[in-house]
Amino acid sequence: MNRQRSKLCLLLALALLATMVACNAREVVVSLSRDEIQARVAPLFPLTKNWLILKVALSEPEIFLSEGANQIGINTLVELNIPFMKPISGHLGVSAVPRYDAASKSLYLEQATVERLELPGLMPELQDKAREAIENLARQELAKRPIYELKGRNLKEITAAYTLREVRVHNGKLQAIFDLPL
């Protein structure tokens, strides 16, 4: 009986030691490449919204990461449909800030901002209204759909305290750095 107890204690001690070593003892870093983010964001599209007489559709997202920024960029196709006009298509560049929600253990994109909007053929007097509608659509829709969820897929995710310390783009990857419990 004592022999079994000793083996069990030794196994538990080794498991605890392995956990501490694997987790770097103080932090957990979740790294996502551009392709991994692309694979998680693409199913969220197309995004569509109707406002009174204006219908906006965003499709074919392409993710880009800029070194040293804590933002994710998304280039998309944009299409505007206004009654009695033929559809107007163009390109949109949006940047958004990743936000971690501890309750759902998920990363979301918030504060989406239109960086570039090219809508050839749209009347100049409608440019500002279209920009505002598109930015609202991007903000609302991206903020409610997670791009990553910590689901305990590996030891780091299981042991993370889920307290986000920093989000950054480093070496072509989005990194979320979480503090571990002491």
C-alpha positions in Angstrom: 0.0 0.0 0.0 2.8 2.4 0.9 4.6 1.5 -2.3 1.6 2.4 -4.4 1.1 5.7 -2.5 4.8 6.5 -3.1 4.5 5.8 -6.8 1.4 8.0 -7.0 3.0 10.8 -5.2 6.1 10.6 -7.5 3.8 10.6 -10.6 1.9 13.6 -9.3 5.1 15.5 -8.5 6.5 14.7 -12.0 3.3 15.8 -13.7 3.3 19.1 -11.7 7.0 19.7 -12.6 6.3 19.0 -16.3 3.4 21.4 -16.2 5.5 24.2 -14.7 8.4 23.6 -17.2 6.0 23.4 -20.2 4.3 26.6 -19.3 7.5 28.6 -18.8 6.4 29.0 -15.2 5.0 32.5 -15.5 3.3 33.0 -18.8 1.5 31.3 -21.7 1.9 32.5 -25.2 -0.7 31.6 -27.8 0.6 32.3 -31.3 -1.5 32.5 -34.4 -0.1 32.8 -37.9 -1.7 34.8 -40.6 -3.0 31.6 -42.2 -4.5 30.4 -38.9 -6.3 33.7 -38.4 -7.4 33.7 -42.0 -8.9 30.2 -41.5 -10.9 31.4 -38.5 -12.1 34.7 -40.0 -13.1 33.5 -43.5 -16.1 31.6 -42.3 -17.5 34.8 -40.6 -18.0 36.2 -44.1 -19.9 37.4 -46.0 -21.1 40.2 -43.7 -24.2 42.0 -44.8 -26.4 44.8 -43.4 -29.4 46.8 -44.7 -29.8 50.4 -43.7 -33.0 52.0 -45.0 -32.2 52.1 -48.7 -28.6 50.9 -48.5 -27.4 47.3 -48.5 -23.7 46.6 -47.7 -22.0 43.3 -48.3 -18.4 42.5 -47.3 -16.8 39.3 -48.7 -13.5 37.5 -49.5 -11.5 38.6 -46.4 -7.8 38.6 -46.5 -5.9 39.0 -43.2 -2.6 40.8 -42.9 -0.4 41.4 -39.8 1.9 44.4 -39.4 4.9 43.9 -37.3 4.9 45.9 -34.1 1.2 46.6 -34.1 -1.5 45.1 -31.9 -4.0 45.2 -34.7 -5.2 42.8 -37.4 -5.9 44.1 -40.8 -8.6 42.8 -43.1 -8.9 43.5 -46.8 -12.3 42.7 -48.3 -14.4 43.2 -51.3 -17.3 45.5 -50.7 -20.5 45.8 -52.6 -23.2 48.5 -52.2 -26.7 48.2 -53.4 -28.8 51.3 -53.6 -32.3 51.2 -55.2 -32.5 52.4 -58.8 -28.7 52.2 -59.2 -26.5 49.4 -60.4 -24.5 47.7 -57.6 -21.2 49.4 -56.8 -18.2 47.2 -56.0 -14.8 48.1 -54.6 -12.2 47.3 -52.0 -12.0 47.9 -48.3 -9.2 47.9 -45.8 -10.1 47.6 -42.1 -7.9 47.4 -39.0 -9.2 46.0 -35.7 -7.9 45.5 -32.2 -7.9 42.0 -30.7 -9.8 41.8 -27.4 -9.7 38.9 -25.0 -12.9 38.0 -23.1 -12.0 36.0 -20.0 -15.6 34.8 -19.5 -15.8 33.0 -22.9 -12.0 32.5 -23.1 -12.0 34.0 -26.6 -10.3 36.6 -28.8 -12.6 39.0 -30.6 -11.8 41.8 -33.1 -13.0 45.2 -31.8 -12.8 48.9 -32.7 -12.8 48.1 -36.5 -11.7 51.2 -38.4 -11.9 51.8 -42.1 -8.3 52.5 -43.3 -9.0 52.4 -47.0 -12.2 52.5 -49.1 -12.2 52.4 -52.9 -15.7 52.6 -54.4 -15.3 53.8 -58.0 -18.6 54.9 -59.4 -20.1 56.0 -56.1 -21.3 59.6 -56.1 -19.1 61.9 -54.0 -22.1 63.0 -51.9 -22.6 59.4 -50.8 -18.9 58.6 -50.0 -19.1 59.6 -46.3 -22.4 57.9 -45.7 -21.1 54.7 -47.3 -17.9 54.8 -45.2 -19.9 55.3 -42.0 -22.3 52.4 -42.8 -19.4 50.1 -43.7 -17.4 50.9 -40.6 -20.5 50.3 -38.4 -21.1 47.0 -40.1 -17.5 45.9 -39.6 -17.5 47.0 -35.9 -20.7 45.3 -35.0 -20.2 42.0 -36.8 -16.5 41.4 -36.0 -16.9 42.3 -32.3 -19.5 39.5 -31.8 -17.7 36.6 -33.4 -14.6 35.1 -31.9 -11.5 34.5 -34.0 -9.9 32.2 -31.4 -11.1 30.3 -28.4 -9.0 28.7 -25.6 -10.6 25.3 -25.4 -7.9 23.3 -23.6 -6.4 21.9 -26.8 -3.0 21.7 -25.2 -1.2 21.9 -21.9 -0.6 25.7 -22.2 -4.3 26.4 -22.8 -5.4 24.2 -19.9 -3.0 25.8 -17.4 -3.4 29.4 -18.5 -4.9 31.8 -15.9 -6.7 33.5 -18.8 -5.5 37.0 -17.7 -4.3 38.7 -20.9 -1.2 40.7 -20.4 -0.3 41.7 -24.0 -1.3 41.2 -27.6 1.3 41.9 -30.3 2.4 41.0 -33.8 5.8 39.4 -33.6 7.7 37.5 -36.3 4.7 37.4 -38.5 2.3 36.0 -35.9 -0.3 37.4 -33.6 0.7 36.6 -30.0 -1.5 36.7 -27.0 0.5 36.5 -23.8 -1.4 35.4 -20.6 -0.1 35.5 -17.0 -0.2 32.2 -15.1 -1.3 31.9 -11.5 1.5 32.0 -9.0 
